[in-house]
Amino acid sequence: MEIIVADKYGFCGGVKRAVKMAFDNASIGVYSYGDIVHNEIVVSDLENLGVKTIDDTDVENSKVIIRSHGVHKKILDELSEKNNEIINCVCPKVEKIYNIVDNFYKKGYNIVIIGNKNHPEVIGINSYCDDNAKIISDMEDLDKLKSIDGKTVVVSQTTNNVDFFEKAINIIKNISKDEVLVYNTICDATSKRQESIRQLSSVVDAVIVLGGTKSSNTKKLAEIAKINCENVFLIQSINDIDINIFKKFNKIGITAGASTPDKVIKEAVCRMENFDKGEMMEAIDNSFKRIRKGEVVTGEVLYITDSEVMVNLGYRSDGIISRDELAGGPDVNPQDLYEQGQEIDVYVLRMDDGDGNVVLSTKRVADMKVWDEVEELYNNKENITVTVKSQVKGGLTADYNGLNAFIPASHVSIRFQKDLSKFIGEEFETEIIDFDKRKKRIVLSRKNVLQKEVDEKREEVYSKLQEGDVIEGTVQRLTNFGAFVDVGGVDGLIHISELSWNRVKHPSDVVSPGETVKVQVLNVDKDKNRIALGLKQTTEKPWDVFTNEVSVGDVVKGKVVNLLDFGAFVRLEQGVDGLLHVSQISREHVEKPQDKLSVGEEVTVKVTDIDEENQKISLSMKALIEPEEKEEVKQQPKERKPRRERKAPKREKRVEEPKQDEFNMTIGEMLGLNFADANLDSDIIADEKEISKNDEASNEEVKEEVVEDVNEKEEATEETVEVEESEENTEE
Ligand code: SF4
């Protein structure tokens, strides 16, 4: 900053003289009529010495100082009449004007004074022509002046503006019909100061005009300075202004009004010079925004490149945001985020990047805002939707508006999830189960959200489900003991025994995951959270189908599903099993069913008996064999008679045993088969019926054959019991 003091400034000779006289006479009991000069500092100093300022003539027998620009003549007369000693400090140049006016007024000249009609100097001058002067204060007064008759003398206020004075003279001369005498009584002290500031103001950035705000010449200096410079400061003292406002100017001009003491000017120059040195630097430093690492401050975008954004922080150094630290992420072009001149909030990462730039981040600012947001959500117990980013040890990481969150494996789902990687990229609605802003920790649970949904659905489902309802569901998963089916957001279980009317080895034999099934609600236990479902209940019972479609004597097809010593079980098309007793396999003797049949073999059989009460079916292949084949068979019963006599008592004894009956029943049930049991009596009856039906001309031989068959069945029964015991042990 350059400080330039005007060539001419401060006290003029008249003021300097007046101030000196005043201070020389200053003491208690001394009065000053009006301010000695238009400068409060000087007036204050005199008051400190005991000089009182008055604006009337009431004082008597005192010393009264008359200011440099004079007073009305009658004031002097009154003060003198009251025996006051007049300390006349009127400037000799003003005294000279008094004489001109007084002299020409007495000669009959018109007196014209160019100056401020309210200024004490003009009032004083006018008093020397009995207050008859025409006073031209401004252009308005000039416009009103149409003509002047008679000889005229024109004088000026000593502190008048030269330009205005000359303009006024030209007009007066033009409208005057007589002689016009012009006395340019403008004090050159004033004009020199005006010219000096006119030149100085054209080469500086700012002008400081020092002087009293009531001082006419000081105000005129400021007005002239403003013609060339827009930054003009009229102040009484340099202490009246914050000098920091000058830091933006390179050149500053200083001048002072004619009534401004030298010490005021020296003080101003000294302050500005110091300001220009250390104080200026300190002021500049103080003007910089104070920023610290970790703060969020506001800056203005200076310029943007593809890799960074430069920011003016109002700090001594500019800030720089690298692409990685931009709020939009490194993949976003910085040009798309901000524009030059935009105000943005930035986070101070480091005070210096090595090149003198402050390292900034808008990403951090965005993160901080998100942290605040998450904290509020956490406090309000609100859920957040996140995107799964990756699988880590113990769970998943997820992103929420740029923040990292953790989902423990146990909170990913309601059910155990072996493979968590399948969730990567998915969006989860989650509950915030742990939050620590300071430690930057967010822990989420999707499981809690899902569980809540399930609970709500369960409530709804349980309120609607009634035992016996037939509903649709979707098979979710299979276990060894059954199938779980989604029935509207809640899983119910179809036990393996409820899947089919027939025995099922594994649920997958009947249903598969994803399959839509119609099930019947068997039981609803809300307390234990269990819904028992049945699939087979939605289908007709095989036995009912069978009895509707098949009658005794019908020939049907079936498949051998099991072979035992006493016979073969054949599954018919309707899904029920019938017993093909060993004696009914062929007309010829069959030792074991395996000798004639094999599991899986399709056979054609005749229904020889249907026991509806016990749901048992007796079958026969023998009944389908041509009669002539029986001739060979007829010979056999006779040879076997002794065996029948031997076996009969034993069979009766064993059949009567309750255990044996139960045993026979239990094996059938354990096999899960609906078959007609190997009831010997029924078989015998069946055989008898068969014989009766097929050979009406029955004879004793045939009857003996039947008896022989009975003996064989009794024998087979004994073997069957033994075999069944063995089978049961095997099953268990
Ligand atoms: S400005 Fe001129 S006339 Fe006024 S007091 Fe100073 S020297 Fe005298």
Boltz pocket constraint, residues with backbone or C-beta under 6 A from the ligand:
constraints:
  - pocket:
      binder: B
      contacts: [[A, 12], [A, 13], [A, 14], [A, 15], [A, 68], [A, 69], [A, 91], [A, 92], [A, 93], [A, 94], [A, 158], [A, 159], [A, 187], [A, 188], [A, 189], [A, 190], [A, 258]]
      max_distance: 6.0
